Amino acid sequence: MISVNLDYPYIWILIISRSCLLFNPLLHYAIMKVILLQNVSGTGEKGEVKEVSDGYARNFLLQKGLARQATSEALASLKMTEEKKKRENEKELALAQKLAGKLDGAEIEVKGKVSAGGTLYAAIKAETMTQGIKKQFNLTVSPSQIKFTAPIKDVGEHHARIELGHGLEADITVIVSAA
């Protein structure tokens, strides 16, 4: 066992200087604020402002184009784009509410070729429905928004649902007649 005489002042200076090197907060990793441009697993989602280690930011995120440094100009730009997205979402919601008000409970007339037995030669598709909505109401609806409760293969009255986004739906009645 080595014994150290702590009566000498230079021993204390050596011990204190070594402990300061080990626990110096200035020697910890540098941190950089970045704005994520894409979803990065384990780090965050697109548009978030994150604090990451300097090396991770410089060597991975910035180099691969996954993030950019969060300067005051970049943060102002991010805020403006978020406000723009918010305004666009409000406009889309207002349009969807308007469409839902016009289409909910509406009756759409569609004609198709009918066999002698009263069944259609071809089922009514969503594309045919969008054309009928365009003719009767002068409204544009995507075929992917139309959901049928069951395939329409015969003449008569059927039900369908139009999903307009933002959780809004419109139930319509489809009246199929012979062409």
C-alpha positions as CSV (number, residue, x, y, z in Angstrom):
1,M,0.0,0.0,0.0
2,I,1.2,3.4,-0.9
3,S,0.9,6.1,1.7
4,V,0.6,9.8,0.7
5,N,1.4,12.5,3.2
6,L,-1.4,15.1,2.7
7,D,0.4,17.7,4.7
8,Y,2.2,19.0,1.6
9,P,0.1,21.7,-0.2
10,Y,1.1,20.6,-3.7
11,I,-0.5,17.2,-3.2
12,W,-3.9,18.9,-2.5
13,I,-3.5,21.1,-5.7
14,L,-2.9,17.9,-7.7
15,I,-5.9,16.2,-6.3
16,I,-8.2,19.2,-6.8
17,S,-7.0,19.8,-10.4
18,R,-7.6,16.2,-11.3
19,S,-11.1,16.2,-9.9
20,C,-11.9,19.4,-11.7
21,L,-10.9,17.8,-15.0
22,L,-13.2,14.9,-14.3
23,F,-16.2,16.9,-13.3
24,N,-15.8,20.0,-15.3
25,P,-19.2,20.9,-16.9
26,L,-17.4,22.8,-19.7
27,L,-15.9,19.6,-20.9
28,H,-19.2,17.8,-21.5
29,Y,-20.4,17.3,-25.1
30,A,-21.5,20.4,-27.0
31,I,-25.2,20.5,-27.9
32,M,-26.7,21.9,-31.0
33,K,-30.3,22.8,-31.8
34,V,-31.6,21.5,-35.1
35,I,-34.9,21.5,-37.0
36,L,-35.7,18.0,-38.3
37,L,-36.5,18.0,-42.0
38,Q,-37.7,14.4,-42.0
39,N,-38.8,11.8,-39.4
40,V,-35.7,10.4,-37.7
41,S,-36.2,7.3,-35.6
42,G,-35.1,7.8,-32.0
43,T,-34.7,11.5,-32.5
44,G,-38.0,13.1,-33.5
45,E,-40.5,13.9,-36.2
46,K,-40.4,16.3,-39.2
47,G,-40.7,19.9,-38.1
48,E,-39.6,19.4,-34.5
49,V,-36.9,21.5,-32.9
50,K,-34.5,19.2,-31.0
51,E,-31.3,19.5,-29.0
52,V,-28.8,16.8,-30.1
53,S,-25.1,16.4,-29.6
54,D,-22.9,18.4,-31.8
55,G,-21.2,15.4,-33.4
56,Y,-24.5,13.7,-34.2
57,A,-25.8,16.9,-35.8
58,R,-22.7,17.6,-37.9
59,N,-21.7,14.1,-38.9
60,F,-25.1,12.6,-39.4
61,L,-28.2,14.8,-39.5
62,L,-26.8,17.8,-41.4
63,Q,-24.6,15.8,-43.7
64,K,-27.5,13.5,-44.8
65,G,-29.9,16.4,-45.1
66,L,-32.2,15.2,-42.3
67,A,-32.0,18.4,-40.3
68,R,-30.8,22.0,-40.5
69,Q,-29.3,24.2,-37.8
70,A,-31.9,26.1,-35.8
71,T,-30.9,29.6,-36.4
72,S,-33.2,32.5,-35.7
73,E,-34.0,32.8,-39.4
74,A,-34.7,29.1,-39.7
75,L,-37.0,29.2,-36.6
76,A,-38.9,32.2,-38.0
77,S,-39.3,30.3,-41.3
78,L,-40.5,27.2,-39.5
79,K,-43.1,29.3,-37.6
80,M,-44.3,30.8,-40.8
81,T,-44.7,27.4,-42.5
82,E,-46.6,26.1,-39.5
83,E,-49.0,29.1,-39.6
84,K,-49.5,28.5,-43.4
85,K,-50.3,24.8,-42.8
86,K,-52.8,25.8,-40.1
87,R,-54.5,28.2,-42.5
88,E,-54.6,25.6,-45.3
89,N,-56.1,23.0,-42.9
90,E,-58.8,25.5,-41.8
91,K,-59.7,26.1,-45.5
92,E,-59.8,22.3,-46.2
93,L,-62.0,21.9,-43.1
94,A,-64.4,24.6,-44.3
95,L,-64.6,23.1,-47.8
96,A,-65.2,19.6,-46.4
97,Q,-68.0,21.0,-44.1
98,K,-69.5,22.7,-47.1
99,L,-69.4,19.5,-49.2
100,A,-70.8,17.5,-46.3
101,G,-73.7,19.9,-45.9
102,K,-74.6,19.7,-49.6
103,L,-74.1,15.9,-50.0
104,D,-75.5,14.5,-46.8
105,G,-78.8,12.8,-47.5
106,A,-78.6,13.5,-51.2
107,E,-79.9,11.1,-53.9
108,I,-77.6,10.4,-56.8
109,E,-79.1,8.9,-60.0
110,V,-76.9,6.5,-61.9
111,K,-77.8,4.6,-65.1
112,G,-76.4,1.3,-66.1
113,K,-77.0,-1.5,-68.6
114,V,-79.4,-4.1,-67.2
115,S,-79.9,-7.7,-68.1
116,A,-83.3,-9.4,-68.6
117,G,-83.1,-10.6,-65.0
118,G,-82.8,-7.1,-63.6
119,T,-79.2,-7.2,-62.6
120,L,-76.5,-4.9,-64.0
121,Y,-73.9,-6.2,-66.4
122,A,-71.2,-4.4,-64.5
123,A,-71.2,-3.2,-60.9
124,I,-71.5,0.6,-60.3
125,K,-68.0,1.8,-59.5
126,A,-66.8,4.9,-57.5
127,E,-65.7,6.6,-60.8
128,T,-69.3,6.4,-62.0
129,M,-70.5,7.9,-58.8
130,T,-68.1,10.8,-59.0
131,Q,-69.4,11.5,-62.5
132,G,-72.9,11.5,-61.2
133,I,-72.1,13.8,-58.4
134,K,-70.3,16.2,-60.8
135,K,-73.4,16.2,-63.1
136,Q,-76.0,16.7,-60.5
137,F,-74.3,18.9,-57.9
138,N,-71.3,20.3,-59.8
139,L,-69.0,19.1,-56.9
140,T,-65.7,17.3,-57.3
141,V,-65.2,14.2,-55.2
142,S,-62.3,11.7,-55.5
143,P,-63.3,8.1,-56.2
144,S,-61.2,7.0,-53.2
145,Q,-63.5,9.0,-50.9
146,I,-66.6,6.9,-51.8
147,K,-67.2,3.8,-49.8
148,F,-70.0,1.4,-50.6
149,T,-71.8,-0.6,-47.9
150,A,-72.1,-3.4,-50.5
151,P,-71.3,-3.8,-54.2
152,I,-74.0,-2.3,-56.3
153,K,-75.0,-4.9,-58.9
154,D,-78.8,-4.5,-59.3
155,V,-81.3,-1.9,-60.1
156,G,-82.9,0.0,-57.1
157,E,-81.9,2.1,-54.1
158,H,-78.5,1.6,-52.4
159,H,-76.5,3.5,-49.8
160,A,-72.9,4.8,-49.9
161,R,-70.7,7.0,-47.7
162,I,-68.4,9.8,-48.8
163,E,-65.4,10.3,-46.5
164,L,-64.4,14.0,-46.8
165,G,-61.5,14.1,-44.4
166,H,-61.2,15.8,-41.0
167,G,-63.5,13.1,-39.7
168,L,-66.5,14.3,-41.8
169,E,-68.7,11.9,-43.8
170,A,-71.8,12.3,-45.9
171,D,-74.3,9.5,-46.4
172,I,-75.9,9.4,-49.8
173,T,-78.5,7.3,-51.5
174,V,-77.7,5.9,-54.9
175,I,-80.6,5.2,-57.3
176,V,-79.7,2.9,-60.1
177,S,-82.0,2.7,-63.1
178,A,-81.8,1.0,-66.5
179,A,-80.0,2.9,-69.3
